[in-house]
Amino acid sequence: MKLKKITALLLSSALMVGMLAGCGGAAEAPAPADTGAADTTETADAGDDAAAEDTADASEASGDVKEFTMFITMPGSEINDDNEIAQMIADKWGVKVKETWLTGQTASEATGTLIAGGEYPDFIDSDEMNLLIDADALIPLDDYIDKYPEFKNEWFTPEEWEKFRQPDGHIYWINPFGNTMGETKQTTHNDEAFWIQVRVLEWAGYPKIQTMDEYFKLLEDYIAANPTMEDGTENMAYTILCEDWRYFCLENAGQFLAGYPNDGSVIVDKTDMTIKDYNTSEDTIAYFKKLNEEYQKGFVDPESFTQTYDEYIAKLSTGRVLGMVDQWWDFAYTVNDVFKQTGLDAKGCNYVPLGLTTKAGMENRWHTYDDTVNQASGIAITTDCEDPDAAFKFLVDCAMDQELHDLRFWGVKDVDYNVDDDGLYYRTDEQRQNWADTSYQAAHRCQYSYFPQWHGTSRDGKNANKPEEQPSEFMNDMAKPLKDCFDAYGVTTYPQMIGSVQETNGPWFPMYSYSNNFTTETPGGVAWTKMGECKHEWLPKVVMAKDFDKGWGEYMAAYEACKPEDFLAEMQEILDTFK
């Protein structure tokens, strides 16, 4: 069955090979305002003279710079070929990576295109890693991992490494995210939530919002009193992103509303260690019934089920959308930069997360406090890479070299951040504006954002590895309406705002890291594929249905025909290994 899936992908992808100039491109984003980035770049040049001399000397000593390519099956923005920090990294560490991103295709289509063409970038991070293994496109990393024992021991535990081992006994990719060094410094809620603009909460006097019903009632009331923004732009209560795999923004809120953590594809009932299907739960039914009611009242964006990701991000960036369900990483980095550049953050358009449940007083687990190991995907080195030794060494350097890590995420000292007398990093208002400007990012910032990276405290024991987790920087970077919101609720971080139960998840968590690797080789994998297709087709119909009960009944008939019991049984087998 897996062969059939690959063949179908190859056939569809072959039709597109001739139309594609490359394996990816810059994701479309709202056009940045002309902020004079050329002038700030000159400032960066002037401030980097000494550093450039040092790195140039290192480059001469180490030989030629090795240039690698990387493709990520996610939308993103390419940096300029002469990006300043990329060149500084190349000068000192001897490596430069040309990143390309998903555009105009799904992850499956893009991966199939590569397989059909038989040519691969040096690095790849795809949502279809198993297809790349089947195409013999990836090199085993076991020997390379063993060559760097410090990295091996620090990045994952032996048990976590084993999660990445494939049926043939090899490890082919390393997930670059979710690891905490030293003391945790969580300030953001990177996970899923019901988000709401702070201007709505301010207008309502900062009420306590616990339930889904209270949330939508507040949106309705705000729209009734404030149909437009100050400039006459029509406010929109709620929108939904449904494109491709991002339909999690519509599909899986029911498990959270019932008080469960983000296992993604199933609910794990820890009282008896059983797998349960959230798709048919009472909380999920209540959630879709509420969406149906709001749609019929006109409070759900009618473009929700046809808009693309780029259209969704552009819509959020206008500041007119009051609320949505999404994961922070899926929207915030782009949208918040736009708000800062356009002044919409000062008008209260920033979003905060709410830990909603179906009934007041229930515990919520929207936020995950401990590290999450997602074994389903990660950064891999392909068989077309001519120097896998150098490629893997750079992957290790990104994780283990604090100077390189700081350069990626903080930038250049005295240009992008300063250091106070106590050794703590901080930014000025001008530096924050520069860092948020898309032109400056393309010319100067180089995060290599799908290479290994740390949260938590840096190796100096003082500073956060990410600027947004530096407590002082996190607060100073806030616009006044967001600060006022935090003060009103007595919180200093987004996790505190959402108020989830603090607990350690079981070793199986998250279960989606197993289901994401299911193939159609097994009955459960076939059911999983059909369930996804069914939900993609039917859930928008359920939300738009004139008669919800009838629409839900028709959806359930189609869903049960997918034999979800086969999928649930295989997930139970996986969970049973942890008993």
ZALOSE-237299 format. One line per 8 residues: number of its first residue (from 1); for each residue x, y, z of C-alpha. Coordinates in nm, 2 decimals, padded with zeros to 4 digits. Example, Ala and Ser with C-alpha at 12.3 -4.5 7.8 and 13.67 -1.06 7.14 Angstrom:
2
1> 01.23/-00.45/00.78 | 01.37/-00.11/00.71
end
This chain:
579
1> 00.00/00.00/00.00 | 00.29/00.24/00.07 | 00.42/00.17/-00.28 | 00.08/00.28/-00.42 | 00.10/00.61/-00.22 | 00.45/00.68/-00.36 | 00.35/00.59/-00.71 | 00.05/00.83/-00.69
9> 00.27/01.11/-00.57 | 00.53/01.05/-00.84 | 00.26/01.06/-01.11 | 00.11/01.38/-00.98 | 00.45/01.53/-00.92 | 00.59/01.45/-01.25 | 00.33/01.68/-01.41 | 00.47/01.97/-01.21
17> 00.85/01.91/-01.24 | 00.87/02.10/-01.57 | 00.68/02.39/-01.42 | 00.90/02.44/-01.11 | 01.21/02.65/-01.12 | 01.33/02.50/-00.80 | 01.23/02.30/-00.49 | 01.09/02.59/-00.30
25> 01.06/02.96/-00.27 | 00.99/03.25/-00.05 | 00.64/03.24/00.10 | 00.43/03.54/00.02 | 00.38/03.78/00.30 | 00.23/04.13/00.34 | 00.46/04.38/00.16 | 00.67/04.56/00.41
33> 00.67/04.94/00.44 | 00.97/05.13/00.32 | 01.15/05.17/00.65 | 01.49/05.27/00.53 | 01.65/04.93/00.59 | 01.94/05.02/00.36 | 02.05/05.28/00.62 | 02.03/05.04/00.91
41> 02.23/04.79/00.70 | 02.50/05.04/00.67 | 02.50/05.08/01.04 | 02.53/04.71/01.08 | 02.83/04.71/00.84 | 03.00/04.99/01.05 | 02.94/04.81/01.37 | 03.08/04.48/01.24
49> 03.42/04.59/01.12 | 03.61/04.42/01.41 | 03.40/04.11/01.40 | 03.44/04.09/01.02 | 03.82/04.10/01.05 | 03.82/03.82/01.31 | 03.59/03.60/01.11 | 03.78/03.67/00.79
57> 04.10/03.55/00.96 | 03.92/03.24/01.07 | 03.80/03.18/00.72 | 04.14/03.20/00.57 | 04.27/02.95/00.83 | 03.99/02.70/00.78 | 03.98/02.70/00.40 | 03.69/02.75/00.15
65> 03.34/02.80/00.27 | 03.12/02.49/00.20 | 02.78/02.58/00.05 | 02.48/02.36/00.12 | 02.12/02.37/00.01 | 01.82/02.30/00.23 | 01.45/02.26/00.15 | 01.18/02.29/00.42
73> 00.82/02.19/00.35 | 00.68/02.49/00.53 | 00.62/02.84/00.40 | 00.90/03.09/00.48 | 01.10/03.39/00.36 | 01.43/03.35/00.19 | 01.72/03.57/00.30 | 01.94/03.76/00.06
81> 02.23/03.58/-00.09 | 02.46/03.84/00.07 | 02.29/03.83/00.41 | 02.53/03.97/00.66 | 02.49/03.73/00.94 | 02.49/03.43/00.70 | 02.83/03.56/00.57 | 02.96/03.60/00.93
89> 02.86/03.24/01.00 | 03.03/03.13/00.68 | 03.35/03.32/00.76 | 03.39/03.17/01.11 | 03.22/02.82/01.08 | 03.30/02.76/00.71 | 02.94/02.68/00.61 | 02.66/02.87/00.42
97> 02.32/02.72/00.37 | 02.08/02.83/00.09 | 01.73/02.77/00.23 | 01.42/02.73/00.01 | 01.07/02.70/00.14 | 00.74/02.55/00.04 | 00.53/02.76/-00.21 | 00.24/02.68/-00.43
105> 00.23/02.31/-00.33 | 00.14/02.09/-00.04 | 00.43/01.92/00.15 | 00.33/01.58/-00.01 | 00.34/01.73/-00.36 | 00.67/01.90/-00.30 | 00.83/01.59/-00.16 | 00.69/01.39/-00.45
113> 00.83/01.64/-00.70 | 01.18/01.58/-00.55 | 01.14/01.21/-00.56 | 01.02/01.22/-00.92 | 01.31/01.44/-01.03 | 01.56/01.22/-00.84 | 01.76/01.52/-00.72 | 01.77/01.65/-00.37
121> 01.90/01.94/-00.16 | 02.18/01.86/00.09 | 01.94/01.91/00.39 | 01.57/01.85/00.40 | 01.29/01.88/00.66 | 00.97/01.73/00.52 | 00.64/01.61/00.65 | 00.68/01.30/00.44
129> 01.01/01.16/00.57 | 00.91/00.80/00.52 | 00.86/00.86/00.15 | 01.22/00.99/00.13 | 01.34/00.68/00.31 | 01.16/00.45/00.07 | 01.31/00.64/-00.22 | 01.66/00.59/-00.06
137> 01.70/00.96/-00.05 | 01.84/00.99/00.31 | 02.16/00.88/00.46 | 02.16/00.71/00.80 | 02.29/00.94/01.08 | 02.38/00.68/01.34 | 02.76/00.69/01.28 | 02.76/01.07/01.27
145> 02.57/01.09/01.59 | 02.82/00.86/01.76 | 03.11/01.08/01.65 | 02.98/01.37/01.87 | 02.91/01.22/02.21 | 02.86/01.56/02.38 | 02.58/01.64/02.13 | 02.44/01.29/02.15
153> 02.42/01.30/02.53 | 02.29/01.65/02.55 | 02.04/01.67/02.27 | 01.83/01.36/02.35 | 01.82/01.09/02.61 | 01.89/00.73/02.49 | 01.52/00.66/02.51 | 01.44/00.97/02.30
161> 01.70/00.88/02.03 | 01.54/00.54/02.00 | 01.21/00.70/01.91 | 01.37/00.82/01.59 | 01.50/00.47/01.49 | 01.32/00.34/01.19 | 01.22/-00.02/01.12 | 01.55/-00.09/00.93
169> 01.74/00.00/01.25 | 01.87/00.35/01.14 | 01.81/00.70/01.25 | 01.76/00.94/00.95 | 01.66/01.27/01.10 | 01.68/01.48/01.41 | 01.40/01.70/01.53 | 01.55/02.05/01.58
177> 01.29/02.19/01.82 | 01.15/02.16/02.17 | 01.47/02.12/02.37 | 01.54/02.33/02.69 | 01.89/02.41/02.81 | 01.94/02.48/03.18 | 01.66/02.67/03.35 | 01.33/02.70/03.16
185> 01.24/03.06/03.06 | 00.91/03.00/02.90 | 00.73/03.33/02.82 | 00.53/03.24/02.51 | 00.26/02.98/02.45 | 00.39/02.80/02.14 | 00.10/02.56/02.13 | -00.26/02.57/02.02
193> -00.52/02.80/02.18 | -00.83/03.01/02.13 | -00.66/03.35/02.07 | -00.83/03.69/02.13 | -00.71/04.04/02.07 | -00.63/04.24/02.38 | -00.85/04.54/02.26 | -01.15/04.31/02.30
201> -01.06/04.22/02.66 | -00.98/04.58/02.74 | -01.32/04.69/02.60 | -01.50/04.44/02.82 | -01.31/04.53/03.13 | -01.08/04.23/03.13 | -01.34/03.97/03.22 | -01.26/03.61/03.32
209> -01.32/03.40/03.01 | -01.33/03.02/03.09 | -01.56/02.86/02.84 | -01.61/02.85/02.46 | -01.96/03.00/02.50 | -01.83/03.30/02.70 | -01.56/03.35/02.43 | -01.80/03.37/02.14
217> -02.05/03.58/02.34 | -01.77/03.84/02.40 | -01.68/03.84/02.03 | -02.05/03.90/01.94 | -02.08/04.18/02.19 | -01.77/04.35/02.07 | -01.87/04.34/01.71 | -02.21/04.48/01.79
225> -02.05/04.78/01.97 | -01.75/04.81/01.74 | -01.84/04.71/01.38 | -01.53/04.88/01.24 | -01.18/04.98/01.33 | -01.08/05.34/01.37 | -01.00/05.37/01.00 | -01.34/05.22/00.90
233> -01.20/04.87/00.83 | -01.48/04.62/00.91 | -01.40/04.41/01.22 | -01.43/04.03/01.18 | -01.52/03.82/01.48 | -01.36/03.48/01.40 | -01.18/03.31/01.11 | -01.06/02.96/01.06
241> -00.76/02.82/00.87 | -00.83/02.49/00.69 | -00.57/02.46/00.42 | -00.40/02.13/00.38 | -00.25/01.99/00.71 | -00.32/02.32/00.89 | -00.68/02.22/00.93 | -00.59/02.14/01.29
249> -00.71/02.50/01.34 | -01.06/02.36/01.28 | -01.03/02.00/01.36 | -00.89/01.91/01.70 | -01.00/02.18/01.95 | -01.24/01.92/02.10 | -00.97/01.74/02.28 | -00.84/02.06/02.45
257> -01.19/02.18/02.54 | -01.24/01.85/02.72 | -00.92/01.92/02.93 | -00.67/01.69/02.75 | -00.32/01.78/02.64 | -00.20/01.79/02.28 | -00.17/01.43/02.18 | -00.30/01.55/01.85
265> -00.46/01.24/01.69 | -00.62/01.07/02.00 | -00.70/01.12/02.36 | -00.50/00.91/02.62 | -00.71/00.83/02.92 | -00.45/00.79/03.19 | -00.69/00.64/03.44 | -00.70/00.31/03.25
273> -00.44/00.38/02.98 | -00.68/00.36/02.69 | -00.70/00.54/02.36 | -01.02/00.74/02.30 | -01.15/00.91/01.99 | -01.20/01.28/02.04 | -01.37/01.31/01.70 | -01.69/01.16/01.84
281> -01.68/01.30/02.19 | -01.95/01.52/02.35 | -01.70/01.81/02.38 | -01.62/01.79/02.01 | -01.99/01.78/01.92 | -02.05/02.09/02.14 | -01.75/02.27/01.97 | -01.88/02.21/01.62
289> -02.23/02.30/01.72 | -02.11/02.63/01.85 | -01.91/02.70/01.53 | -02.23/02.61/01.34 | -02.43/02.86/01.54 | -02.18/03.13/01.50 | -02.15/03.07/01.13 | -02.53/03.09/01.09
297> -02.53/03.42/01.28 | -02.26/03.56/01.05 | -01.98/03.58/01.30 | -01.75/03.32/01.13 | -01.55/03.44/00.83 | -01.73/03.29/00.52 | -01.39/03.26/00.35 | -01.27/03.03/00.62
305> -01.29/02.71/00.42 | -01.14/02.84/00.09 | -00.87/03.08/00.21 | -00.50/02.99/00.17 | -00.24/03.02/00.44 | -00.10/03.33/00.28 | -00.45/03.49/00.26 | -00.51/03.40/00.62
313> -00.19/03.56/00.74 | -00.26/03.87/00.53 | -00.61/03.89/00.69 | -00.47/03.86/01.05 | -00.21/04.12/00.96 | -00.47/04.38/00.90 | -00.57/04.37/01.26 | -00.94/04.32/01.19
321> -00.97/03.96/01.31 | -01.07/03.94/01.67 | -01.01/03.57/01.73 | -00.92/03.23/01.60 | -00.78/02.89/01.70 | -00.42/02.84/01.59 | -00.07/02.75/01.72 | 00.16/03.05/01.81
329> 00.44/02.94/01.57 | 00.19/02.93/01.28 | 00.10/03.30/01.28 | 00.27/03.51/01.56 | 00.62/03.56/01.42 | 00.49/03.71/01.10 | 00.18/03.88/01.22 | 00.34/04.04/01.53
337> 00.62/04.19/01.32 | 00.36/04.34/01.09 | 00.17/04.48/01.39 | 00.49/04.64/01.52 | 00.58/04.79/01.19 | 00.23/04.93/01.12 | 00.15/05.04/01.48 | -00.14/04.80/01.52
345> 00.02/04.66/01.83 | -00.04/05.01/01.99 | -00.41/04.98/01.90 | -00.45/04.65/02.09 | -00.44/04.41/01.80 | -00.20/04.16/01.96 | -00.34/03.82/02.05 | -00.34/03.65/02.39
353> -00.43/03.28/02.45 | -00.72/03.16/02.66 | -00.74/02.82/02.82 | -01.10/02.75/02.73 | -01.31/02.44/02.82 | -01.67/02.34/02.75 | -01.77/02.40/03.11 | -01.65/02.65/03.37
361> -01.43/02.51/03.64 | -01.27/02.24/03.43 | -00.89/02.19/03.42 | -00.73/02.28/03.09 | -00.41/02.15/02.94 | -00.36/02.37/02.64 | -00.01/02.45/02.74 | 00.27/02.19/02.74
369> 00.53/02.27/03.01 | 00.79/02.00/02.94 | 00.99/01.94/02.63 | 00.81/01.76/02.34 | 00.99/01.51/02.12 | 00.82/01.49/01.79 | 00.98/01.19/01.62 | 00.77/01.22/01.30
377> 01.00/01.46/01.12 | 01.32/01.67/01.15 | 01.63/01.77/00.97 | 01.79/01.51/00.75 | 02.09/01.48/00.51 | 02.02/01.35/00.16 | 02.22/01.11/-00.05 | 02.30/01.40/-00.29
385> 02.51/01.58/-00.02 | 02.87/01.56/-00.13 | 03.01/01.62/00.21 | 02.78/01.47/00.48 | 03.06/01.49/00.74 | 03.08/01.87/00.71 | 02.70/01.89/00.69 | 02.65/01.70/01.01
393> 02.92/01.89/01.19 | 02.74/02.22/01.11 | 02.42/02.07/01.24 | 02.61/01.99/01.57 | 02.77/02.34/01.58 | 02.42/02.50/01.55 | 02.33/02.31/01.87 | 02.65/02.32/02.07
401> 02.83/02.64/01.99 | 02.67/02.92/02.20 | 02.84/03.20/02.00 | 02.67/03.06/01.68 | 02.34/03.02/01.86 | 02.35/03.38/01.98 | 02.44/03.51/01.64 | 02.14/03.32/01.49
409> 01.88/03.44/01.74 | 02.01/03.75/01.91 | 02.21/03.89/01.62 | 02.53/04.09/01.63 | 02.65/04.24/01.96 | 02.62/04.62/01.97 | 02.42/04.62/01.65 | 02.12/04.40/01.73
417> 02.15/04.38/02.11 | 02.36/04.53/02.39 | 02.50/04.39/02.71 | 02.45/04.56/03.05 | 02.70/04.57/03.33 | 02.56/04.24/03.47 | 02.62/04.06/03.14 | 02.25/04.05/03.05
425> 02.14/04.10/02.69 | 01.89/04.37/02.60 | 01.76/04.56/02.30 | 01.68/04.92/02.24 | 01.35/05.02/02.08 | 01.54/05.09/01.75 | 01.70/04.74/01.76 | 01.36/04.58/01.82
433> 01.21/04.77/01.52 | 01.50/04.67/01.30 | 01.47/04.30/01.40 | 01.09/04.30/01.32 | 01.14/04.47/00.97 | 01.12/04.23/00.68 | 01.38/04.41/00.47 | 01.63/04.41/00.76
441> 01.56/04.04/00.82 | 01.63/03.96/00.46 | 01.95/04.16/00.45 | 02.09/04.10/00.80 | 01.91/03.83/01.01 | 02.00/03.46/00.96 | 01.84/03.22/01.20 | 01.87/02.89/01.01
449> 01.54/02.82/01.18 | 01.51/02.45/01.10 | 01.86/02.37/01.24 | 01.89/02.25/01.60 | 01.81/02.53/01.86 | 01.76/02.57/02.23 | 01.51/02.73/02.46 | 01.59/02.80/02.82
457> 01.91/02.95/02.96 | 02.23/02.98/02.75 | 02.56/02.83/02.85 | 02.66/03.16/03.03 | 02.39/03.07/03.30 | 02.24/03.42/03.27 | 02.07/03.49/02.93 | 01.79/03.32/02.75
465> 01.87/03.14/02.43 | 01.59/03.32/02.26 | 01.53/03.70/02.30 | 01.15/03.64/02.35 | 01.23/03.43/02.66 | 01.45/03.70/02.82 | 01.22/03.82/03.09 | 01.32/04.19/03.07
473> 01.32/04.18/02.69 | 00.99/04.00/02.67 | 00.82/04.28/02.88 | 01.00/04.57/02.71 | 00.90/04.45/02.37 | 00.53/04.47/02.46 | 00.31/04.74/02.33 | 00.12/04.92/02.61
481> -00.22/04.75/02.54 | -00.06/04.41/02.58 | 00.12/04.52/02.90 | -00.21/04.66/03.04 | -00.38/04.32/02.96 | -00.11/04.13/03.15 | -00.13/04.37/03.44 | -00.51/04.34/03.45
489> -00.49/03.96/03.48 | -00.19/03.96/03.71 | 00.04/03.76/03.48 | 00.38/03.81/03.33 | 00.38/03.54/03.06 | 00.15/03.38/02.80 | 00.15/03.04/02.99 | 00.03/03.22/03.30
497> -00.24/03.38/03.09 | -00.36/03.04/02.97 | -00.35/02.88/03.31 | -00.30/02.52/03.22 | -00.24/02.24/03.47 | 00.14/02.19/03.53 | 00.22/01.83/03.50 | 00.47/01.60/03.33
505> 00.33/01.41/03.03 | 00.39/01.04/02.99 | 00.67/00.89/02.78 | 00.42/00.82/02.50 | 00.35/01.20/02.46 | 00.27/01.32/02.20 | 00.09/01.04/02.03 | 00.08/01.24/01.70
513> 00.45/01.17/01.66 | 00.35/00.81/01.60 | 00.03/00.86/01.39 | 00.21/01.11/01.17 | 00.43/00.83/01.05 | 00.15/00.59/00.97 | 00.14/00.46/00.62 | -00.12/00.27/00.42
521> 00.07/-00.06/00.48 | -00.16/-00.14/00.78 | -00.54/-00.13/00.83 | -00.49/00.14/01.09 | -00.28/00.35/00.84 | -00.55/00.31/00.58 | -00.81/00.42/00.82 | -00.60/00.72/00.94
529> -00.57/00.84/00.58 | -00.94/00.80/00.51 | -01.03/00.97/00.84 | -00.82/01.27/00.74 | -00.98/01.29/00.40 | -01.33/01.26/00.55 | -01.27/01.53/00.80 | -01.13/01.77/00.54
537> -01.44/01.72/00.33 | -01.71/01.71/00.60 | -01.62/01.94/00.88 | -01.66/02.26/00.67 | -02.00/02.12/00.57 | -02.09/02.06/00.93 | -02.01/02.41/01.03 | -02.21/02.56/00.74
545> -02.50/02.32/00.76 | -02.85/02.48/00.80 | -02.95/02.18/01.01 | -02.66/02.09/01.24 | -02.80/01.76/01.37 | -02.86/01.64/01.01 | -02.52/01.75/00.90 | -02.35/01.59/01.19
553> -02.53/01.26/01.13 | -02.43/01.26/00.77 | -02.07/01.33/00.87 | -02.07/01.05/01.13 | -02.20/00.80/00.87 | -01.91/00.89/00.64 | -01.66/00.89/00.93 | -01.76/00.55/01.05
561> -01.72/00.41/00.70 | -01.35/00.49/00.74 | -01.32/00.22/01.01 | -01.16/00.45/01.27 | -01.16/00.15/01.50 | -00.87/00.01/01.30 | -00.67/00.32/01.36 | -00.76/00.34/01.73
569> -00.66/-00.03/01.78 | -00.31/00.04/01.64 | -00.27/00.35/01.85 | -00.37/00.14/02.15 | -00.10/-00.12/02.06 | 00.16/00.17/02.07 | 00.03/00.30/02.40 | 00.04/-00.05/02.55
577> 00.41/-00.06/02.50 | 00.44/00.20/02.78 | 00.24/00.01/03.04
end
